[in-house]
Amino acid sequence: MAEKLGRLKIVLDILEPAIEKKDLKHFLGRPHTRLRGHSPSSLLDTDYGLEAVKDLIETAFTGAFT
């Protein structure tokens, strides 16, 4: 559990300048097609999942969605 909270902190630090706090719950809990239908919060159990979420955020920041 502590590891997942640490991963969540990393994601929140990345997202902080780009998303309002009121929208965090929606973003973290909503399934996303780029995450194979998983929600970002469900993938934070593993380092691999954290990397997938970080990739999603970085892609959104750069506007590279296709």
PyMOL Python script that loads the backbone (N, CA, C, O; Angstrom):
from pymol import cmd

cmd.read_pdbstr("""\
ATOM      1  N   MET A   1       0.821  -1.193   0.000  1.00  0.00           N
ATOM      2  CA  MET A   1       0.000   0.000   0.000  1.00  0.00           C
ATOM      3  C   MET A   1       0.866   1.258   0.000  1.00  0.00           C
ATOM      4  O   MET A   1       0.561   2.231  -0.691  1.00  0.00           O
ATOM      5  N   ALA A   2       1.936   1.232   0.771  1.00  0.00           N
ATOM      6  CA  ALA A   2       2.820   2.406   0.831  1.00  0.00           C
ATOM      7  C   ALA A   2       3.460   2.673  -0.528  1.00  0.00           C
ATOM      8  O   ALA A   2       3.655   3.826  -0.914  1.00  0.00           O
ATOM      9  N   GLU A   3       3.787   1.595  -1.256  1.00  0.00           N
ATOM     10  CA  GLU A   3       4.383   1.769  -2.584  1.00  0.00           C
ATOM     11  C   GLU A   3       3.388   2.416  -3.541  1.00  0.00           C
ATOM     12  O   GLU A   3       3.756   3.289  -4.328  1.00  0.00           O
ATOM     13  N   LYS A   4       2.141   1.995  -3.477  1.00  0.00           N
ATOM     14  CA  LYS A   4       1.120   2.575  -4.355  1.00  0.00           C
ATOM     15  C   LYS A   4       0.923   4.059  -4.032  1.00  0.00           C
ATOM     16  O   LYS A   4       0.758   4.875  -4.939  1.00  0.00           O
ATOM     17  N   LEU A   5       0.941   4.404  -2.757  1.00  0.00           N
ATOM     18  CA  LEU A   5       0.801   5.812  -2.382  1.00  0.00           C
ATOM     19  C   LEU A   5       1.989   6.631  -2.878  1.00  0.00           C
ATOM     20  O   LEU A   5       1.832   7.783  -3.283  1.00  0.00           O
ATOM     21  N   GLY A   6       3.168   6.035  -2.845  1.00  0.00           N
ATOM     22  CA  GLY A   6       4.349   6.714  -3.381  1.00  0.00           C
ATOM     23  C   GLY A   6       4.226   6.949  -4.876  1.00  0.00           C
ATOM     24  O   GLY A   6       4.593   8.011  -5.378  1.00  0.00           O
ATOM     25  N   ARG A   7       3.710   5.959  -5.581  1.00  0.00           N
ATOM     26  CA  ARG A   7       3.499   6.111  -7.024  1.00  0.00           C
ATOM     27  C   ARG A   7       2.430   7.166  -7.311  1.00  0.00           C
ATOM     28  O   ARG A   7       2.558   7.944  -8.257  1.00  0.00           O
ATOM     29  N   LEU A   8       1.382   7.189  -6.496  1.00  0.00           N
ATOM     30  CA  LEU A   8       0.338   8.191  -6.651  1.00  0.00           C
ATOM     31  C   LEU A   8       0.916   9.592  -6.446  1.00  0.00           C
ATOM     32  O   LEU A   8       0.565  10.519  -7.176  1.00  0.00           O
ATOM     33  N   LYS A   9       1.787   9.750  -5.473  1.00  0.00           N
ATOM     34  CA  LYS A   9       2.432  11.047  -5.229  1.00  0.00           C
ATOM     35  C   LYS A   9       3.225  11.497  -6.452  1.00  0.00           C
ATOM     36  O   LYS A   9       3.198  12.674  -6.810  1.00  0.00           O
ATOM     37  N   ILE A  10       3.925  10.572  -7.089  1.00  0.00           N
ATOM     38  CA  ILE A  10       4.688  10.896  -8.303  1.00  0.00           C
ATOM     39  C   ILE A  10       3.753  11.408  -9.389  1.00  0.00           C
ATOM     40  O   ILE A  10       4.032  12.419 -10.032  1.00  0.00           O
ATOM     41  N   VAL A  11       2.638  10.704  -9.590  1.00  0.00           N
ATOM     42  CA  VAL A  11       1.666  11.106 -10.617  1.00  0.00           C
ATOM     43  C   VAL A  11       1.076  12.477 -10.284  1.00  0.00           C
ATOM     44  O   VAL A  11       0.932  13.323 -11.166  1.00  0.00           O
ATOM     45  N   LEU A  12       0.740  12.695  -9.028  1.00  0.00           N
ATOM     46  CA  LEU A  12       0.165  13.981  -8.635  1.00  0.00           C
ATOM     47  C   LEU A  12       1.161  15.118  -8.832  1.00  0.00           C
ATOM     48  O   LEU A  12       0.777  16.217  -9.232  1.00  0.00           O
ATOM     49  N   ASP A  13       2.423  14.863  -8.557  1.00  0.00           N
ATOM     50  CA  ASP A  13       3.449  15.886  -8.775  1.00  0.00           C
ATOM     51  C   ASP A  13       3.561  16.252 -10.250  1.00  0.00           C
ATOM     52  O   ASP A  13       3.767  17.417 -10.591  1.00  0.00           O
ATOM     53  N   ILE A  14       3.426  15.270 -11.115  1.00  0.00           N
ATOM     54  CA  ILE A  14       3.490  15.523 -12.561  1.00  0.00           C
ATOM     55  C   ILE A  14       2.255  16.284 -13.023  1.00  0.00           C
ATOM     56  O   ILE A  14       2.351  17.206 -13.833  1.00  0.00           O
ATOM     57  N   LEU A  15       1.100  15.895 -12.506  1.00  0.00           N
ATOM     58  CA  LEU A  15      -0.166  16.478 -12.945  1.00  0.00           C
ATOM     59  C   LEU A  15      -0.469  17.845 -12.356  1.00  0.00           C
ATOM     60  O   LEU A  15      -1.240  18.609 -12.938  1.00  0.00           O
ATOM     61  N   GLU A  16       0.113  18.162 -11.231  1.00  0.00           N
ATOM     62  CA  GLU A  16      -0.265  19.362 -10.475  1.00  0.00           C
ATOM     63  C   GLU A  16      -0.373  20.640 -11.311  1.00  0.00           C
ATOM     64  O   GLU A  16      -1.355  21.369 -11.166  1.00  0.00           O
ATOM     65  N   PRO A  17       0.586  20.935 -12.169  1.00  0.00           N
ATOM     66  CA  PRO A  17       0.441  22.199 -12.896  1.00  0.00           C
ATOM     67  C   PRO A  17      -0.606  22.153 -14.017  1.00  0.00           C
ATOM     68  O   PRO A  17      -0.979  23.196 -14.552  1.00  0.00           O
ATOM     69  N   ALA A  18      -1.074  20.972 -14.371  1.00  0.00           N
ATOM     70  CA  ALA A  18      -1.908  20.854 -15.564  1.00  0.00           C
ATOM     71  C   ALA A  18      -3.378  20.542 -15.300  1.00  0.00           C
ATOM     72  O   ALA A  18      -4.210  20.690 -16.195  1.00  0.00           O
ATOM     73  N   ILE A  19      -3.701  20.119 -14.102  1.00  0.00           N
ATOM     74  CA  ILE A  19      -5.079  19.693 -13.846  1.00  0.00           C
ATOM     75  C   ILE A  19      -5.542  20.252 -12.497  1.00  0.00           C
ATOM     76  O   ILE A  19      -4.787  20.289 -11.526  1.00  0.00           O
ATOM     77  N   GLU A  20      -6.778  20.675 -12.467  1.00  0.00           N
ATOM     78  CA  GLU A  20      -7.336  21.208 -11.227  1.00  0.00           C
ATOM     79  C   GLU A  20      -7.619  20.066 -10.259  1.00  0.00           C
ATOM     80  O   GLU A  20      -7.963  18.958 -10.671  1.00  0.00           O
ATOM     81  N   LYS A  21      -7.471  20.346  -8.980  1.00  0.00           N
ATOM     82  CA  LYS A  21      -7.670  19.312  -7.959  1.00  0.00           C
ATOM     83  C   LYS A  21      -9.049  18.668  -8.053  1.00  0.00           C
ATOM     84  O   LYS A  21      -9.192  17.472  -7.797  1.00  0.00           O
ATOM     85  N   LYS A  22     -10.046  19.436  -8.412  1.00  0.00           N
ATOM     86  CA  LYS A  22     -11.404  18.877  -8.496  1.00  0.00           C
ATOM     87  C   LYS A  22     -11.533  17.851  -9.617  1.00  0.00           C
ATOM     88  O   LYS A  22     -12.453  17.034  -9.595  1.00  0.00           O
ATOM     89  N   ASP A  23     -10.634  17.876 -10.592  1.00  0.00           N
ATOM     90  CA  ASP A  23     -10.689  16.950 -11.721  1.00  0.00           C
ATOM     91  C   ASP A  23      -9.799  15.723 -11.547  1.00  0.00           C
ATOM     92  O   ASP A  23      -9.837  14.812 -12.374  1.00  0.00           O
ATOM     93  N   LEU A  24      -9.006  15.689 -10.487  1.00  0.00           N
ATOM     94  CA  LEU A  24      -8.085  14.571 -10.280  1.00  0.00           C
ATOM     95  C   LEU A  24      -8.810  13.239 -10.119  1.00  0.00           C
ATOM     96  O   LEU A  24      -8.413  12.238 -10.715  1.00  0.00           O
ATOM     97  N   LYS A  25      -9.863  13.224  -9.321  1.00  0.00           N
ATOM     98  CA  LYS A  25     -10.601  11.979  -9.087  1.00  0.00           C
ATOM     99  C   LYS A  25     -11.130  11.415 -10.404  1.00  0.00           C
ATOM    100  O   LYS A  25     -11.048  10.213 -10.657  1.00  0.00           O
ATOM    101  N   HIS A  26     -11.666  12.293 -11.227  1.00  0.00           N
ATOM    102  CA  HIS A  26     -12.193  11.853 -12.524  1.00  0.00           C
ATOM    103  C   HIS A  26     -11.068  11.288 -13.395  1.00  0.00           C
ATOM    104  O   HIS A  26     -11.216  10.215 -13.978  1.00  0.00           O
ATOM    105  N   PHE A  27      -9.952  12.002 -13.483  1.00  0.00           N
ATOM    106  CA  PHE A  27      -8.837  11.530 -14.308  1.00  0.00           C
ATOM    107  C   PHE A  27      -8.301  10.199 -13.805  1.00  0.00           C
ATOM    108  O   PHE A  27      -8.106   9.275 -14.595  1.00  0.00           O
ATOM    109  N   LEU A  28      -8.062  10.088 -12.517  1.00  0.00           N
ATOM    110  CA  LEU A  28      -7.448   8.882 -11.964  1.00  0.00           C
ATOM    111  C   LEU A  28      -8.384   7.675 -11.988  1.00  0.00           C
ATOM    112  O   LEU A  28      -7.918   6.539 -12.080  1.00  0.00           O
ATOM    113  N   GLY A  29      -9.685   7.902 -11.908  1.00  0.00           N
ATOM    114  CA  GLY A  29     -10.627   6.792 -11.837  1.00  0.00           C
ATOM    115  C   GLY A  29     -11.248   6.374 -13.151  1.00  0.00           C
ATOM    116  O   GLY A  29     -11.931   5.352 -13.221  1.00  0.00           O
ATOM    117  N   ARG A  30     -11.019   7.152 -14.190  1.00  0.00           N
ATOM    118  CA  ARG A  30     -11.673   6.892 -15.484  1.00  0.00           C
ATOM    119  C   ARG A  30     -10.829   5.961 -16.352  1.00  0.00           C
ATOM    120  O   ARG A  30      -9.649   6.232 -16.572  1.00  0.00           O
ATOM    121  N   PRO A  31     -11.411   4.874 -16.846  1.00  0.00           N
ATOM    122  CA  PRO A  31     -10.684   3.999 -17.771  1.00  0.00           C
ATOM    123  C   PRO A  31     -10.260   4.761 -19.023  1.00  0.00           C
ATOM    124  O   PRO A  31     -10.979   5.638 -19.503  1.00  0.00           O
ATOM    125  N   HIS A  32      -9.104   4.421 -19.534  1.00  0.00           N
ATOM    126  CA  HIS A  32      -8.577   5.113 -20.704  1.00  0.00           C
ATOM    127  C   HIS A  32      -8.143   4.092 -21.748  1.00  0.00           C
ATOM    128  O   HIS A  32      -7.534   3.075 -21.415  1.00  0.00           O
ATOM    129  N   THR A  33      -8.459   4.364 -23.009  1.00  0.00           N
ATOM    130  CA  THR A  33      -8.117   3.421 -24.071  1.00  0.00           C
ATOM    131  C   THR A  33      -6.610   3.240 -24.214  1.00  0.00           C
ATOM    132  O   THR A  33      -6.158   2.145 -24.549  1.00  0.00           O
ATOM    133  N   ARG A  34      -5.822   4.283 -23.969  1.00  0.00           N
ATOM    134  CA  ARG A  34      -4.362   4.151 -24.059  1.00  0.00           C
ATOM    135  C   ARG A  34      -3.782   3.319 -22.932  1.00  0.00           C
ATOM    136  O   ARG A  34      -2.611   2.941 -22.973  1.00  0.00           O
ATOM    137  N   LEU A  35      -4.589   3.035 -21.935  1.00  0.00           N
ATOM    138  CA  LEU A  35      -4.167   2.158 -20.832  1.00  0.00           C
ATOM    139  C   LEU A  35      -4.903   0.828 -20.913  1.00  0.00           C
ATOM    140  O   LEU A  35      -5.101   0.146 -19.908  1.00  0.00           O
ATOM    141  N   ARG A  36      -5.303   0.474 -22.134  1.00  0.00           N
ATOM    142  CA  ARG A  36      -6.017  -0.778 -22.405  1.00  0.00           C
ATOM    143  C   ARG A  36      -7.278  -0.927 -21.566  1.00  0.00           C
ATOM    144  O   ARG A  36      -7.613  -2.014 -21.095  1.00  0.00           O
ATOM    145  N   GLY A  37      -7.966   0.198 -21.395  1.00  0.00           N
ATOM    146  CA  GLY A  37      -9.227   0.185 -20.674  1.00  0.00           C
ATOM    147  C   GLY A  37      -9.108   0.266 -19.165  1.00  0.00           C
ATOM    148  O   GLY A  37     -10.118   0.222 -18.463  1.00  0.00           O
ATOM    149  N   HIS A  38      -7.904   0.383 -18.657  1.00  0.00           N
ATOM    150  CA  HIS A  38      -7.704   0.496 -17.213  1.00  0.00           C
ATOM    151  C   HIS A  38      -7.711   1.957 -16.811  1.00  0.00           C
ATOM    152  O   HIS A  38      -7.435   2.836 -17.627  1.00  0.00           O
ATOM    153  N   SER A  39      -8.024   2.210 -15.565  1.00  0.00           N
ATOM    154  CA  SER A  39      -7.919   3.570 -15.042  1.00  0.00           C
ATOM    155  C   SER A  39      -6.492   3.785 -14.546  1.00  0.00           C
ATOM    156  O   SER A  39      -5.826   2.829 -14.150  1.00  0.00           O
ATOM    157  N   PRO A  40      -6.016   5.029 -14.562  1.00  0.00           N
ATOM    158  CA  PRO A  40      -4.673   5.286 -14.046  1.00  0.00           C
ATOM    159  C   PRO A  40      -4.479   4.778 -12.617  1.00  0.00           C
ATOM    160  O   PRO A  40      -3.433   4.208 -12.303  1.00  0.00           O
ATOM    161  N   SER A  41      -5.468   4.975 -11.753  1.00  0.00           N
ATOM    162  CA  SER A  41      -5.299   4.553 -10.354  1.00  0.00           C
ATOM    163  C   SER A  41      -5.164   3.042 -10.217  1.00  0.00           C
ATOM    164  O   SER A  41      -4.484   2.564  -9.308  1.00  0.00           O
ATOM    165  N   SER A  42      -5.801   2.286 -11.104  1.00  0.00           N
ATOM    166  CA  SER A  42      -5.716   0.828 -11.003  1.00  0.00           C
ATOM    167  C   SER A  42      -4.353   0.298 -11.426  1.00  0.00           C
ATOM    168  O   SER A  42      -4.003  -0.837 -11.103  1.00  0.00           O
ATOM    169  N   LEU A  43      -3.584   1.103 -12.144  1.00  0.00           N
ATOM    170  CA  LEU A  43      -2.273   0.658 -12.607  1.00  0.00           C
ATOM    171  C   LEU A  43      -1.142   1.030 -11.665  1.00  0.00           C
ATOM    172  O   LEU A  43       0.004   0.653 -11.908  1.00  0.00           O
ATOM    173  N   LEU A  44      -1.432   1.750 -10.610  1.00  0.00           N
ATOM    174  CA  LEU A  44      -0.371   2.213  -9.719  1.00  0.00           C
ATOM    175  C   LEU A  44       0.093   1.170  -8.714  1.00  0.00           C
ATOM    176  O   LEU A  44       0.849   1.491  -7.797  1.00  0.00           O
ATOM    177  N   ASP A  45      -0.346  -0.067  -8.870  1.00  0.00           N
ATOM    178  CA  ASP A  45       0.126  -1.148  -8.001  1.00  0.00           C
ATOM    179  C   ASP A  45       1.542  -1.589  -8.353  1.00  0.00           C
ATOM    180  O   ASP A  45       2.233  -2.185  -7.527  1.00  0.00           O
ATOM    181  N   THR A  46       1.978  -1.295  -9.591  1.00  0.00           N
ATOM    182  CA  THR A  46       3.294  -1.753 -10.038  1.00  0.00           C
ATOM    183  C   THR A  46       4.082  -0.609 -10.666  1.00  0.00           C
ATOM    184  O   THR A  46       3.517   0.394 -11.101  1.00  0.00           O
ATOM    185  N   ASP A  47       5.392  -0.784 -10.700  1.00  0.00           N
ATOM    186  CA  ASP A  47       6.237   0.208 -11.365  1.00  0.00           C
ATOM    187  C   ASP A  47       5.938   0.255 -12.867  1.00  0.00           C
ATOM    188  O   ASP A  47       5.972   1.322 -13.480  1.00  0.00           O
ATOM    189  N   TYR A  48       5.648  -0.898 -13.446  1.00  0.00           N
ATOM    190  CA  TYR A  48       5.294  -0.956 -14.865  1.00  0.00           C
ATOM    191  C   TYR A  48       4.043  -0.115 -15.136  1.00  0.00           C
ATOM    192  O   TYR A  48       3.991   0.637 -16.108  1.00  0.00           O
ATOM    193  N   GLY A  49       3.042  -0.250 -14.270  1.00  0.00           N
ATOM    194  CA  GLY A  49       1.824   0.533 -14.415  1.00  0.00           C
ATOM    195  C   GLY A  49       2.087   2.023 -14.250  1.00  0.00           C
ATOM    196  O   GLY A  49       1.505   2.842 -14.961  1.00  0.00           O
ATOM    197  N   LEU A  50       2.961   2.374 -13.315  1.00  0.00           N
ATOM    198  CA  LEU A  50       3.331   3.774 -13.129  1.00  0.00           C
ATOM    199  C   LEU A  50       3.927   4.342 -14.409  1.00  0.00           C
ATOM    200  O   LEU A  50       3.594   5.458 -14.808  1.00  0.00           O
ATOM    201  N   GLU A  51       4.794   3.590 -15.045  1.00  0.00           N
ATOM    202  CA  GLU A  51       5.415   4.053 -16.295  1.00  0.00           C
ATOM    203  C   GLU A  51       4.366   4.244 -17.384  1.00  0.00           C
ATOM    204  O   GLU A  51       4.452   5.188 -18.169  1.00  0.00           O
ATOM    205  N   ALA A  52       3.382   3.359 -17.439  1.00  0.00           N
ATOM    206  CA  ALA A  52       2.306   3.500 -18.432  1.00  0.00           C
ATOM    207  C   ALA A  52       1.500   4.777 -18.185  1.00  0.00           C
ATOM    208  O   ALA A  52       1.140   5.480 -19.129  1.00  0.00           O
ATOM    209  N   VAL A  53       1.219   5.072 -16.925  1.00  0.00           N
ATOM    210  CA  VAL A  53       0.475   6.284 -16.592  1.00  0.00           C
ATOM    211  C   VAL A  53       1.311   7.522 -16.906  1.00  0.00           C
ATOM    212  O   VAL A  53       0.795   8.498 -17.450  1.00  0.00           O
ATOM    213  N   LYS A  54       2.590   7.487 -16.569  1.00  0.00           N
ATOM    214  CA  LYS A  54       3.463   8.624 -16.878  1.00  0.00           C
ATOM    215  C   LYS A  54       3.554   8.842 -18.385  1.00  0.00           C
ATOM    216  O   LYS A  54       3.565   9.985 -18.843  1.00  0.00           O
ATOM    217  N   ASP A  55       3.619   7.765 -19.156  1.00  0.00           N
ATOM    218  CA  ASP A  55       3.644   7.888 -20.623  1.00  0.00           C
ATOM    219  C   ASP A  55       2.358   8.536 -21.133  1.00  0.00           C
ATOM    220  O   ASP A  55       2.399   9.380 -22.028  1.00  0.00           O
ATOM    221  N   LEU A  56       1.221   8.142 -20.565  1.00  0.00           N
ATOM    222  CA  LEU A  56      -0.058   8.735 -20.950  1.00  0.00           C
ATOM    223  C   LEU A  56      -0.042  10.238 -20.687  1.00  0.00           C
ATOM    224  O   LEU A  56      -0.441  11.025 -21.544  1.00  0.00           O
ATOM    225  N   ILE A  57       0.412  10.629 -19.519  1.00  0.00           N
ATOM    226  CA  ILE A  57       0.436  12.052 -19.155  1.00  0.00           C
ATOM    227  C   ILE A  57       1.390  12.821 -20.058  1.00  0.00           C
ATOM    228  O   ILE A  57       1.051  13.899 -20.548  1.00  0.00           O
ATOM    229  N   GLU A  58       2.572  12.278 -20.279  1.00  0.00           N
ATOM    230  CA  GLU A  58       3.547  12.966 -21.139  1.00  0.00           C
ATOM    231  C   GLU A  58       3.028  13.105 -22.562  1.00  0.00           C
ATOM    232  O   GLU A  58       3.254  14.129 -23.207  1.00  0.00           O
ATOM    233  N   THR A  59       2.339  12.090 -23.056  1.00  0.00           N
ATOM    234  CA  THR A  59       1.750  12.158 -24.399  1.00  0.00           C
ATOM    235  C   THR A  59       0.679  13.248 -24.439  1.00  0.00           C
ATOM    236  O   THR A  59       0.579  13.986 -25.419  1.00  0.00           O
ATOM    237  N   ALA A  60      -0.107  13.348 -23.393  1.00  0.00           N
ATOM    238  CA  ALA A  60      -1.141  14.385 -23.345  1.00  0.00           C
ATOM    239  C   ALA A  60      -0.504  15.773 -23.296  1.00  0.00           C
ATOM    240  O   ALA A  60      -0.981  16.697 -23.954  1.00  0.00           O
ATOM    241  N   PHE A  61       0.564  15.922 -22.524  1.00  0.00           N
ATOM    242  CA  PHE A  61       1.244  17.213 -22.420  1.00  0.00           C
ATOM    243  C   PHE A  61       1.827  17.668 -23.752  1.00  0.00           C
ATOM    244  O   PHE A  61       1.823  18.859 -24.062  1.00  0.00           O
ATOM    245  N   THR A  62       2.325  16.727 -24.533  1.00  0.00           N
ATOM    246  CA  THR A  62       2.950  17.084 -25.811  1.00  0.00           C
ATOM    247  C   THR A  62       1.949  17.215 -26.946  1.00  0.00           C
ATOM    248  O   THR A  62       2.270  17.730 -28.017  1.00  0.00           O
ATOM    249  N   GLY A  63       0.717  16.737 -26.695  1.00  0.00           N
ATOM    250  CA  GLY A  63      -0.295  16.784 -27.749  1.00  0.00           C
ATOM    251  C   GLY A  63      -0.093  15.727 -28.800  1.00  0.00           C
ATOM    252  O   GLY A  63      -0.584  15.873 -29.920  1.00  0.00           O
ATOM    253  N   ALA A  64       0.618  14.660 -28.472  1.00  0.00           N
ATOM    254  CA  ALA A  64       0.964  13.631 -29.448  1.00  0.00           C
ATOM    255  C   ALA A  64      -0.076  12.531 -29.588  1.00  0.00           C
ATOM    256  O   ALA A  64       0.198  11.508 -30.215  1.00  0.00           O
ATOM    257  N   PHE A  65      -1.268  12.716 -29.017  1.00  0.00           N
ATOM    258  CA  PHE A  65      -2.316  11.717 -29.208  1.00  0.00           C
ATOM    259  C   PHE A  65      -2.663  11.623 -30.674  1.00  0.00           C
ATOM    260  O   PHE A  65      -2.756  12.642 -31.359  1.00  0.00           O
ATOM    261  N   THR A  66      -2.856  10.406 -31.168  1.00  0.00           N
ATOM    262  CA  THR A  66      -3.249  10.228 -32.560  1.00  0.00           C
ATOM    263  C   THR A  66      -4.618   9.606 -32.641  1.00  0.00           C
ATOM    264  O   THR A  66      -5.128   9.375 -33.737  1.00  0.00           O
TER     265      THR A  66
END
""", "prot")
cmd.dss("prot")
cmd.show_as("cartoon", "prot")
cmd.util.cbc("prot")
cmd.orient("prot")
